[in-house]
Amino acid sequence: MTQEQHFDVAAYALGVLDERDAARFEDHLIDCPACAIELESLLPVVDILSDVDADALVASEQSRRDGVVLKKMLGEVKQERRRANSRRLYSLAAAVVVFAMLSIGALFAGGQWLAPDQGPQPPAQRSSKQLDPLPLAQGGSGIGGTPLAGETYTSTDNRSGVSASVGFEPKDWGTQVSFAVSNIKGPLTCRLVAVRTDGNSEVLSTWTVGEKGWGTAAQPEPLLLQAVTALPRADIAHIQVQSIDPKGTTETLVRVP
């Protein structure tokens, strides 16, 4: 008795075994109650199958397969339509954004075009809380007529030949110091020092001077800079422009006033 013979029950019931295999299964069936019981349970099914129209079954199976294909195809079409609708939606949204931007730009331009000509506006009042821009035409004249803000002083050192103009502008937070330096040759490292009325000093700014210098034949324009300090104007005795060598030794180039 082999395992294959146990698997032949359905085939035997349906009559698909050849004569040799059918005879072998019948010999096995005599000694195998399990296969006999299984064969008995399959006989009603065999009777039902004998009444089935084979051609109709094949046609039904073909229709079922075609229905699956049709359903899959419809699903693909549905997804494609969704993707197409999404693309149309995105395109429509982009068009709306562009149209809105163009409309806002047109309104802004129209506002500019339709706004009445108010003529030249008066200059804004200078605030004591902000730095004044450089140069300032409203202040006193410094070196070569260079405009500086506030109380302006100019000095030239006879030894170094360096000239400097300084403008002091009192602010709520201290003093704005605008200064112009001329006839100074480099290379140099310089600094601006505020000397207080009590004799102490404070470095306000540092900078370098190139080989062309400032206020020279090679560089006619004066150097125009700006610094700030918390010191009130009344506490500043004078300003010094100093040079610093690599060893840290300083030399006063000009004092203002």
The 8 nearest C-alpha neighbors of each residue, nearest first, counted from 0:
[[1, 27, 2, 4, 3, 5, 30, 31],
 [0, 2, 3, 4, 5, 27, 6, 24],
 [3, 1, 4, 5, 6, 0, 7, 27],
 [4, 2, 6, 1, 5, 7, 0, 24],
 [3, 5, 7, 6, 2, 1, 24, 0],
 [6, 4, 3, 2, 7, 8, 34, 1],
 [5, 7, 3, 4, 8, 2, 9, 10],
 [6, 8, 4, 10, 5, 9, 11, 3],
 [9, 7, 11, 10, 6, 38, 12, 5],
 [10, 8, 12, 11, 7, 13, 41, 38],
 [9, 11, 7, 13, 12, 15, 8, 16],
 [12, 10, 14, 8, 9, 13, 16, 7],
 [13, 11, 9, 14, 10, 8, 38, 42],
 [12, 14, 10, 11, 15, 9, 45, 16],
 [15, 13, 11, 12, 16, 10, 17, 21],
 [14, 16, 10, 13, 11, 17, 12, 21],
 [17, 15, 21, 14, 11, 20, 10, 18],
 [16, 18, 20, 19, 21, 15, 14, 22],
 [19, 17, 21, 20, 22, 16, 23, 15],
 [18, 20, 22, 21, 17, 23, 16, 24],
 [21, 19, 23, 22, 17, 18, 16, 24],
 [20, 22, 18, 24, 23, 19, 16, 17],
 [23, 21, 25, 19, 20, 24, 18, 26],
 [24, 22, 20, 26, 21, 25, 27, 19],
 [23, 25, 27, 21, 26, 22, 28, 20],
 [24, 26, 28, 22, 27, 23, 21, 29],
 [27, 25, 23, 24, 28, 29, 22, 30],
 [28, 26, 24, 25, 29, 30, 31, 23],
 [27, 29, 25, 31, 30, 26, 24, 35],
 [30, 28, 27, 26, 31, 25, 32, 35],
 [29, 31, 28, 27, 32, 26, 0, 35],
 [32, 30, 28, 33, 34, 29, 27, 35],
 [33, 31, 35, 34, 36, 30, 28, 29],
 [34, 32, 36, 35, 31, 37, 28, 38],
 [33, 35, 37, 36, 32, 31, 38, 28],
 [36, 34, 32, 38, 33, 37, 28, 39],
 [35, 37, 39, 33, 38, 34, 32, 40],
 [38, 36, 34, 40, 39, 35, 33, 41],
 [39, 37, 35, 41, 40, 36, 8, 34],
 [38, 40, 36, 37, 42, 41, 35, 43],
 [41, 39, 37, 38, 42, 36, 43, 44],
 [42, 40, 38, 44, 39, 43, 45, 37],
 [41, 43, 45, 44, 39, 40, 46, 38],
 [44, 42, 46, 45, 41, 47, 40, 39],
 [43, 45, 47, 41, 46, 42, 48, 40],
 [46, 44, 42, 48, 43, 47, 49, 41],
 [45, 47, 43, 49, 44, 48, 42, 50],
 [48, 46, 44, 49, 45, 50, 43, 51],
 [49, 47, 45, 51, 50, 46, 44, 52],
 [48, 50, 46, 47, 51, 45, 52, 44],
 [49, 51, 48, 47, 52, 46, 45, 53],
 [50, 52, 48, 49, 53, 47, 56, 55],
 [53, 51, 55, 54, 56, 50, 49, 48],
 [52, 54, 56, 55, 51, 57, 58, 50],
 [55, 53, 57, 56, 52, 58, 59, 51],
 [56, 54, 58, 52, 57, 53, 59, 51],
 [55, 57, 59, 53, 58, 54, 60, 52],
 [56, 58, 60, 54, 59, 55, 61, 53],
 [57, 59, 55, 61, 56, 60, 62, 54],
 [60, 58, 56, 62, 61, 57, 55, 63],
 [59, 61, 63, 57, 62, 58, 56, 64],
 [60, 62, 58, 64, 59, 63, 65, 57],
 [63, 61, 65, 59, 60, 64, 66, 58],
 [62, 64, 66, 60, 61, 65, 59, 67],
 [65, 63, 67, 61, 66, 62, 60, 68],
 [64, 66, 62, 68, 67, 63, 69, 61],
 [65, 67, 69, 63, 64, 68, 62, 70],
 [68, 66, 70, 64, 65, 69, 71, 63],
 [69, 67, 65, 71, 66, 70, 72, 64],
 [68, 70, 66, 72, 67, 71, 65, 73],
 [69, 71, 67, 73, 72, 68, 66, 74],
 [72, 70, 74, 68, 69, 73, 67, 75],
 [71, 73, 69, 75, 74, 70, 68, 76],
 [74, 72, 76, 70, 75, 71, 77, 69],
 [73, 75, 71, 77, 72, 76, 70, 78],
 [76, 74, 72, 78, 77, 73, 79, 71],
 [77, 75, 73, 79, 74, 78, 80, 72],
 [78, 76, 74, 80, 75, 79, 73, 81],
 [79, 77, 81, 75, 80, 76, 82, 74],
 [80, 78, 76, 82, 81, 77, 83, 75],
 [79, 81, 83, 77, 78, 82, 84, 76],
 [80, 82, 78, 84, 79, 83, 85, 77],
 [83, 81, 85, 79, 84, 80, 86, 78],
 [82, 84, 80, 86, 85, 81, 79, 87],
 [83, 85, 87, 81, 86, 82, 80, 88],
 [86, 84, 88, 82, 87, 83, 89, 81],
 [85, 87, 83, 89, 88, 84, 90, 82],
 [86, 88, 84, 90, 85, 89, 91, 83],
 [89, 87, 85, 91, 86, 90, 84, 92],
 [90, 88, 92, 86, 91, 87, 85, 93],
 [91, 89, 87, 93, 88, 92, 86, 94],
 [90, 92, 88, 94, 89, 93, 87, 95],
 [93, 91, 89, 95, 94, 90, 88, 96],
 [94, 92, 96, 90, 95, 91, 89, 97],
 [93, 95, 91, 97, 92, 96, 98, 90],
 [94, 96, 98, 92, 93, 97, 99, 91],
 [97, 95, 99, 93, 98, 94, 100, 92],
 [98, 96, 100, 94, 99, 95, 101, 93],
 [97, 99, 95, 101, 96, 100, 94, 102],
 [98, 100, 102, 96, 97, 101, 95, 103],
 [101, 99, 97, 103, 102, 98, 104, 96],
 [102, 100, 104, 98, 99, 103, 105, 97],
 [101, 103, 99, 105, 100, 104, 98, 106],
 [104, 102, 106, 100, 105, 101, 107, 99],
 [105, 103, 101, 107, 102, 106, 108, 100],
 [104, 106, 102, 108, 103, 107, 109, 101],
 [105, 107, 109, 103, 104, 108, 110, 102],
 [108, 106, 110, 104, 109, 105, 103, 111],
 [109, 107, 111, 105, 110, 106, 104, 112],
 [108, 110, 106, 112, 111, 107, 105, 113],
 [111, 109, 107, 113, 108, 112, 114, 106],
 [110, 112, 108, 114, 109, 113, 107, 115],
 [113, 111, 109, 110, 114, 108, 115, 107],
 [112, 114, 110, 111, 109, 115, 108, 116],
 [115, 113, 111, 112, 110, 116, 109, 117],
 [116, 114, 117, 113, 112, 111, 118, 110],
 [115, 117, 118, 114, 119, 113, 112, 111],
 [116, 118, 115, 119, 120, 114, 121, 113],
 [117, 119, 116, 120, 115, 121, 114, 122],
 [120, 118, 121, 117, 116, 122, 123, 115],
 [119, 121, 118, 122, 117, 123, 116, 124],
 [122, 120, 123, 119, 124, 118, 117, 125],
 [123, 121, 124, 120, 125, 119, 137, 136],
 [124, 122, 125, 121, 120, 126, 131, 137],
 [123, 125, 126, 122, 121, 127, 131, 129],
 [126, 124, 123, 127, 131, 129, 128, 122],
 [127, 125, 128, 129, 124, 130, 131, 170],
 [126, 128, 170, 129, 171, 125, 169, 130],
 [129, 127, 126, 171, 170, 172, 130, 125],
 [130, 128, 126, 127, 131, 170, 125, 171],
 [131, 129, 132, 175, 128, 127, 126, 170],
 [130, 132, 129, 133, 125, 135, 148, 126],
 [133, 131, 134, 130, 135, 148, 225, 129],
 [134, 132, 135, 131, 147, 225, 223, 224],
 [133, 135, 146, 132, 147, 136, 145, 223],
 [136, 134, 146, 133, 137, 147, 148, 138],
 [135, 137, 146, 138, 134, 147, 139, 148],
 [136, 138, 135, 148, 139, 146, 147, 149],
 [139, 137, 148, 147, 149, 136, 146, 135],
 [138, 140, 147, 151, 146, 148, 141, 149],
 [141, 139, 146, 144, 145, 147, 138, 142],
 [140, 142, 145, 164, 144, 146, 147, 143],
 [141, 143, 145, 144, 164, 179, 140, 163],
 [144, 142, 145, 141, 140, 221, 146, 220],
 [143, 145, 140, 141, 142, 146, 139, 147],
 [144, 146, 141, 142, 140, 143, 147, 134],
 [147, 145, 140, 136, 135, 134, 141, 138],
 [148, 146, 138, 166, 135, 139, 140, 177],
 [149, 147, 138, 166, 135, 168, 139, 137],
 [148, 150, 168, 167, 166, 138, 151, 147],
 [149, 151, 167, 166, 168, 148, 152, 139],
 [150, 152, 166, 165, 139, 149, 167, 164],
 [153, 151, 165, 164, 256, 255, 166, 154],
 [154, 152, 164, 163, 255, 141, 165, 256],
 [153, 155, 255, 163, 162, 256, 164, 156],
 [156, 154, 162, 161, 160, 157, 253, 163],
 [155, 157, 253, 160, 158, 161, 159, 162],
 [158, 156, 160, 159, 155, 161, 253, 162],
 [157, 159, 156, 160, 252, 161, 155, 253],
 [160, 158, 161, 156, 252, 157, 253, 183],
 [159, 161, 156, 157, 158, 155, 162, 182],
 [162, 160, 182, 159, 183, 156, 155, 181],
 [163, 161, 155, 181, 154, 180, 182, 156],
 [164, 162, 180, 179, 154, 153, 181, 155],
 [163, 165, 153, 141, 179, 178, 152, 142],
 [164, 166, 178, 152, 151, 177, 153, 167],
 [167, 165, 151, 177, 150, 149, 148, 147],
 [166, 168, 150, 176, 149, 175, 151, 169],
 [167, 169, 149, 175, 174, 148, 166, 170],
 [170, 168, 174, 232, 173, 175, 167, 231],
 [171, 169, 127, 173, 174, 172, 128, 168],
 [170, 172, 128, 173, 127, 169, 174, 129],
 [171, 173, 170, 229, 128, 174, 228, 231],
 [174, 172, 229, 231, 170, 230, 228, 171],
 [175, 173, 169, 170, 228, 168, 231, 232],
 [174, 176, 227, 168, 167, 226, 169, 177],
 [175, 177, 167, 226, 227, 166, 225, 174],
 [178, 176, 225, 166, 165, 224, 147, 226],
 [179, 177, 165, 164, 224, 223, 225, 166],
 [178, 180, 223, 164, 222, 163, 221, 224],
 [181, 179, 163, 222, 221, 162, 223, 164],
 [180, 182, 214, 221, 162, 213, 183, 161],
 [183, 181, 214, 161, 215, 213, 162, 184],
 [182, 184, 181, 161, 212, 213, 214, 185],
 [185, 183, 212, 210, 182, 211, 186, 213],
 [186, 184, 210, 187, 209, 208, 212, 211],
 [185, 187, 209, 210, 208, 184, 188, 207],
 [188, 186, 185, 208, 207, 189, 242, 209],
 [187, 189, 207, 243, 242, 206, 208, 244],
 [190, 188, 242, 206, 241, 205, 207, 243],
 [189, 191, 205, 241, 204, 240, 206, 192],
 [190, 192, 240, 204, 203, 239, 202, 205],
 [193, 191, 202, 239, 201, 203, 238, 194],
 [192, 194, 238, 201, 200, 237, 202, 195],
 [195, 193, 200, 237, 236, 199, 235, 238],
 [196, 194, 235, 236, 197, 198, 199, 234],
 [195, 197, 236, 198, 234, 235, 194, 199],
 [198, 196, 195, 199, 234, 194, 236, 200],
 [197, 199, 195, 196, 194, 200, 236, 235],
 [200, 198, 195, 197, 194, 201, 196, 193],
 [201, 199, 194, 193, 195, 192, 198, 202],
 [200, 202, 193, 192, 203, 194, 199, 195],
 [203, 201, 192, 191, 204, 193, 200, 190],
 [202, 204, 191, 192, 226, 201, 227, 193],
 [203, 205, 191, 190, 202, 226, 206, 192],
 [206, 204, 190, 189, 191, 207, 203, 188],
 [207, 205, 189, 188, 190, 208, 204, 187],
 [206, 208, 188, 187, 189, 209, 205, 186],
 [209, 207, 187, 185, 186, 212, 188, 210],
 [210, 208, 186, 185, 212, 211, 207, 187],
 [209, 211, 185, 186, 212, 184, 208, 187],
 [212, 210, 217, 209, 218, 184, 213, 185],
 [211, 213, 184, 185, 209, 210, 183, 208],
 [214, 212, 221, 218, 215, 181, 183, 222],
 [213, 215, 181, 219, 221, 182, 220, 218],
 [216, 214, 219, 218, 213, 182, 217, 212],
 [215, 217, 218, 219, 214, 211, 213, 212],
 [216, 218, 215, 211, 219, 212, 213, 214],
 [219, 217, 215, 213, 216, 220, 214, 211],
 [220, 218, 214, 215, 216, 217, 213, 221],
 [219, 221, 214, 218, 213, 222, 215, 181],
 [222, 220, 214, 181, 213, 180, 179, 223],
 [221, 223, 180, 179, 213, 181, 224, 220],
 [222, 224, 179, 178, 221, 180, 225, 177],
 [225, 223, 178, 177, 179, 222, 226, 133],
 [224, 226, 177, 176, 178, 227, 223, 175],
 [227, 225, 176, 203, 175, 204, 177, 224],
 [228, 226, 175, 176, 174, 203, 229, 225],
 [227, 229, 230, 174, 173, 175, 203, 226],
 [228, 230, 173, 172, 174, 231, 227, 175],
 [231, 229, 173, 228, 174, 234, 232, 235],
 [232, 230, 173, 233, 234, 174, 229, 169],
 [231, 233, 234, 235, 174, 169, 230, 167],
 [232, 234, 231, 235, 236, 230, 196, 195],
 [233, 235, 232, 231, 196, 195, 230, 236],
 [236, 234, 195, 232, 233, 237, 196, 194],
 [237, 235, 196, 195, 194, 234, 238, 193],
 [236, 238, 194, 255, 235, 256, 193, 239],
 [239, 237, 193, 255, 192, 254, 194, 240],
 [238, 240, 254, 192, 253, 191, 241, 255],
 [241, 239, 191, 253, 252, 190, 251, 192],
 [242, 240, 251, 250, 252, 190, 189, 239],
 [241, 243, 189, 250, 249, 188, 190, 251],
 [242, 244, 249, 188, 248, 247, 189, 241],
 [243, 245, 247, 246, 248, 249, 242, 188],
 [244, 246, 247, 243, 248, 188, 249, 187],
 [247, 245, 244, 248, 243, 249, 242, 188],
 [248, 246, 244, 245, 243, 249, 242, 250],
 [247, 249, 244, 243, 246, 250, 245, 242],
 [250, 248, 243, 242, 241, 247, 244, 251],
 [251, 249, 242, 241, 252, 243, 248, 240],
 [250, 252, 241, 253, 240, 242, 239, 249],
 [251, 253, 241, 240, 159, 250, 161, 156],
 [254, 252, 156, 240, 251, 239, 161, 155],
 [253, 255, 239, 238, 256, 240, 154, 237],
 [256, 254, 238, 154, 237, 239, 153, 152],
 [255, 237, 152, 254, 154, 153, 238, 165]]
